[in-house]
Each structure stands twice: as C-alpha cells, then as structure tokens.
C-alpha cells in the first residue's frame, strides 16, 4: 500500500519491471505445430436404405462447411453391392475437398471385387500427407497378393517417425450388438497390429463398420468409431469433422435431418 513515505521513483520502477515481465512471459495457450480440419464419412451403403439421398445431403453439408477441410475420408462400405458402386462414385465425385476411400466388407463381397475396386477407386491401400501428418488408408483384410499387416509395416517405416493417422473399416475390438459381445479380430492379428501402432508415431485410428459412435484404445492409441450415413439399424445420417491441433485429434459429430 502506498503512503506519504513511499518514494515515487520506486513506484515508477515497480511498474516498469511489471510491464517488462508481462511482455516477456510466454503465452501458455500458443499453438505448436500444424492445425487443420478433415472430415470422415462411412457406411453410406448406396443402393439400400435411401443411402444415395443421405449421401447427397452429407455431401451438400460438407461442401457448405465453414471449416477449411483439407480432405474427406470415406472409411468403407461405399455401396451395398457391386452394381451400385458406380452410383457411389458419381455422388462422391461431387465433393469439393480431396476424397480418399478404402474398401469395407460390402465393397468386397462379389467375385473379382478386388480388381473392380481398384478399377473404380484406385489401390486397396494408399497414403497422403497433410501439413506434415501422414494419413494411411488401409484395407484391413487379406486379398489376393495383398496382406494388410505387411502393407502397414512398410507404410509406417516410410512415414519415418512423422505423426500418423490410420484409417480403416473394421474396428479390431469386440462388437457389442443385440445385447451381446461378438468377437473382434483374431487375437494374433490384433496383437501384431497393436505392436505396429505402439512402435510408431500413430496418434489415432479411425474406423466405421459398427454403425455406432464408439471410443476404444489399442494400447495407448485412441480408436474412434464413427456413426454411419446409412439408415441401416434406423440410424440418423451423420458424419464427423476432425480437428488436428497441438499434436492431438478431436472430433465433432454432425447429424443430417
């Protein structure tokens, strides 16, 4: 407290020191590293349960998004059956943001599905990089001359320690459906998959398939399971917008009427 005996020069120096300290103190809320947004859609199942109409609505919403999306990722079950894959491709081509796709189980149910998928969409598994973060889009089942663990191991090695976000269709964990737990991946495959995640800089794993929103952990790696676009199981159409910030991933689920 100031009184008549307090030296005025001391007061001036105190304020000067306080101002200098305030200007020199680093901000605790400053961002570090890249900051960007991307979207996920999954299980459109075009060809059944008004999947085409729902997909159109989601595409319109994404194209109108006020957030700058670096890309949109479709995590599988694009169409209900082979003849509706072309409809799925025509609709998804209307997205403004770059699109990445990978196969789900419904995309691979017919003879020569592997080659048909490659002809329509490109490789079964692929990668991209956004602002120094590696995106891996992985078909998680074995196919002719393709083994998912071998592909993932090579892709992670190529990522060379950069942060990785891993996308695929089927969660490795048990599925709780109709009030009963159903087996997930074979334990041997699941353990090998988890070790690859633990030994590399995989910050998150993003899937679909369950037609529900869920959160699990594979070791320390969060596993995000998204709600579907499809009306199967009487679900409301939904998609997710993810935010990468300060080396972490968060999401917002958006519903379409």
C-alpha positions in Angstrom: 0.0 0.0 0.0 1.3 3.5 -0.9 1.6 6.1 1.8 3.1 9.5 2.1 6.6 8.0 2.7 6.6 5.7 -0.4 9.3 7.0 -2.9 7.7 8.0 -6.2 10.8 6.7 -8.1 10.3 3.2 -6.6 6.7 3.2 -7.7 7.7 4.1 -11.3 10.4 1.3 -11.4 7.9 -1.2 -10.0 5.5 -0.5 -12.8 8.3 -0.7 -15.4 9.5 -4.1 -14.2 5.9 -5.4 -14.1 5.3 -4.3 -17.7 8.6 -5.9 -18.9 7.7 -9.2 -17.2 4.3 -9.2 -18.7 5.6 -8.7 -22.2 8.4 -11.3 -21.8 6.2 -14.1 -20.3 5.5 -16.7 -23.0 1.8 -17.4 -23.7 0.7 -20.8 -22.3 -2.1 -21.2 -24.9 0.0 -20.8 -28.0 -0.3 -23.4 -30.7 2.5 -25.7 -31.6 2.7 -27.4 -35.0 0.1 -27.8 -37.7 -3.6 -27.0 -37.2 -6.1 -28.3 -39.7 -9.5 -30.0 -40.2 -10.7 -33.0 -42.2 -13.9 -35.0 -42.4 -14.9 -38.6 -42.2 -17.9 -40.3 -43.8 -18.5 -44.0 -43.5 -21.0 -46.8 -44.4 -23.0 -44.9 -47.0 -24.4 -48.3 -48.3 -25.6 -46.7 -51.5 -28.2 -48.9 -53.0 -30.3 -49.6 -49.8 -32.0 -47.6 -47.0 -32.0 -44.4 -49.1 -28.3 -44.3 -49.0 -28.0 -42.3 -52.1 -30.2 -39.5 -50.8 -28.5 -39.4 -47.4 -25.1 -39.3 -49.1 -26.2 -36.4 -51.3 -27.3 -34.5 -48.1 -23.9 -35.2 -46.4 -22.0 -34.0 -49.5 -24.0 -30.8 -49.6 -23.3 -30.2 -45.9 -19.6 -30.8 -46.3 -19.3 -28.6 -49.4 -21.0 -25.8 -47.4 -18.8 -26.3 -44.3 -17.3 -23.1 -42.9 -14.3 -25.0 -41.8 -11.4 -25.4 -44.3 -11.3 -29.2 -44.8 -8.0 -30.5 -46.2 -9.8 -33.7 -47.3 -12.7 -36.1 -46.8 -12.0 -39.7 -45.9 -14.6 -42.5 -46.6 -13.9 -45.5 -44.4 -15.7 -48.1 -46.4 -18.9 -49.7 -47.3 -19.4 -47.2 -50.1 -22.2 -49.2 -51.7 -24.4 -52.1 -50.7 -23.5 -54.2 -53.7 -21.4 -54.1 -56.9 -23.8 -52.5 -59.3 -24.3 -49.5 -57.0 -20.6 -48.8 -56.8 -20.8 -46.6 -59.9 -23.6 -44.6 -58.3 -21.4 -44.1 -55.2 -18.5 -42.9 -57.3 -20.7 -40.4 -59.2 -22.1 -39.0 -56.0 -18.8 -38.8 -54.1 -17.1 -37.1 -57.0 -19.2 -34.0 -56.2 -17.2 -33.3 -53.0 -15.2 -30.1 -53.1 -12.4 -31.3 -50.9 -10.0 -34.1 -51.9 -11.5 -37.5 -51.4 -9.7 -40.7 -50.1 -11.5 -44.0 -49.9 -10.8 -47.5 -48.7 -12.8 -50.8 -49.0 -15.3 -52.0 -46.5 -16.7 -55.6 -46.3 -19.7 -54.7 -48.5 -17.3 -53.4 -51.2 -15.6 -56.8 -51.5 -18.4 -59.3 -51.5 -18.5 -60.4 -55.1 -16.3 -62.2 -57.5 -13.3 -60.1 -58.6 -14.2 -57.4 -56.1 -10.6 -56.6 -55.6 -10.0 -55.8 -59.2 -13.3 -54.0 -59.5 -12.5 -51.8 -56.5 -9.0 -51.0 -57.9 -10.5 -50.1 -61.3 -13.1 -47.8 -59.8 -11.3 -46.2 -56.8 -7.6 -47.0 -57.0 -5.3 -49.1 -54.7 -6.7 -51.1 -51.9 -4.5 -49.1 -49.5 -2.9 -45.7 -50.0 -1.4 -42.8 -48.2 -1.3 -39.0 -48.2 0.3 -36.2 -46.2 -1.2 -33.0 -44.9 0.9 -30.4 -43.1 3.5 -33.0 -42.1 0.9 -35.5 -40.8 0.8 -38.9 -42.7 -2.7 -40.3 -43.5 -2.8 -44.1 -44.1 -5.9 -45.5 -45.7 -5.7 -49.3 -45.2 -7.8 -52.2 -46.4 -7.7 -54.3 -43.2 -8.5 -57.7 -44.7 -6.3 -60.1 -46.7 -6.8 -60.2 -50.5 -5.0 -61.8 -53.5 -1.4 -60.7 -53.3 -2.2 -58.3 -50.5 -1.6 -58.6 -46.8 -2.7 -55.7 -44.6 0.0 -56.1 -41.8 2.8 -56.2 -44.4 1.5 -53.1 -46.2 1.0 -51.2 -42.9 4.5 -52.1 -41.7 6.1 -50.7 -44.9 3.9 -47.6 -44.9 4.8 -46.8 -41.2 8.5 -47.3 -42.0 8.2 -44.9 -44.9 6.5 -42.4 -42.6 9.9 -42.2 -40.8 8.6 -41.0 -37.4 6.1 -38.4 -38.6 2.7 -38.4 -36.8 0.3 -40.8 -38.4 -3.5 -41.0 -38.5 -4.6 -44.5 -39.5 -7.9 -45.1 -41.3 -9.6 -48.5 -42.0 -13.1 -50.0 -42.0 -13.5 -52.7 -39.3 -12.5 -52.0 -35.7 -10.3 -54.7 -34.2 -12.3 -54.8 -30.9 -15.3 -56.8 -29.9 -18.7 -55.6 -31.2 -21.5 -55.1 -28.7 -24.6 -55.8 -30.7 -28.1 -57.0 -29.7 -27.0 -57.0 -26.1 -24.1 -59.5 -26.7 -20.4 -59.1 -27.3 -19.3 -60.6 -30.6 -15.7 -61.4 -31.4 -13.4 -58.9 -32.9 -10.3 -59.6 -34.9 -8.3 -62.9 -34.3 -6.1 -62.2 -31.3 -2.9 -62.9 -33.2 -3.7 -60.3 -35.9 -4.9 -57.8 -33.3 -1.7 -58.1 -31.3 0.6 -57.7 -34.3 -1.5 -54.7 -35.4 -1.2 -53.1 -32.0 2.5 -53.6 -31.9 2.9 -51.7 -35.1 0.9 -48.8 -33.7 2.9 -48.8 -30.4 6.3 -48.9 -32.2 5.4 -46.0 -34.4 4.0 -42.5 -34.0 0.4 -43.4 -34.7 -1.7 -40.8 -32.8 -5.2 -42.1 -33.7 -7.0 -44.9 -35.5 -10.3 -44.0 -37.3 -12.9 -46.6 -38.4 -16.6 -47.3 -39.2 -18.4 -50.6 -39.7 -20.2 -50.7 -36.3 -22.9 -48.1 -37.3 -22.4 -46.5 -33.9 -20.2 -43.9 -32.4 -17.6 -45.5 -30.0 -14.3 -44.8 -28.4 -11.7 -47.6 -27.6 -8.0 -47.8 -27.0 -5.5 -50.1 -28.7 -2.7 -49.8 -26.1 -2.3 -46.1 -25.8 -3.7 -45.3 -29.3 -7.3 -44.0 -29.3 -9.7 -45.8 -31.7 -12.5 -43.6 -33.0 -15.5 -45.4 -34.4 -17.9 -43.2 -36.4 -21.6 -43.1 -36.8 -22.8 -44.1 -40.4 -24.5 -42.2 -43.2 -26.7 -45.3 -43.9 -30.2 -45.7 -42.4 -29.5 -49.4 -41.6 -30.4 -50.1 -38.0 -32.6 -47.0 -38.2 -29.6 -44.7 -37.7 -29.7 -41.0 -38.4 -27.3 -39.9 -41.1 -24.1 -38.5 -39.6 -20.5 -37.5 -40.4 -17.6 -36.2 -38.5 -15.2 -33.3 -38.7 -11.9 -33.8 -37.0 -9.5 -31.1 -35.8 -5.8 -31.7 -35.6 -4.2 -29.3 -33.2 -1.1 -29.3 -30.9 -0.4 -32.9 -32.0 -3.8 -34.2 -30.8 -7.0 -35.1 -32.5 -10.6 -34.2 -31.6 -13.9 -34.5 -33.5 -17.4 -33.1 -33.8 -20.2 -35.3 -35.0 -22.7 -33.6 -37.3 -26.2 -35.0 -38.0 -28.2 -34.6 -41.1 -32.0 -34.5 -41.0 
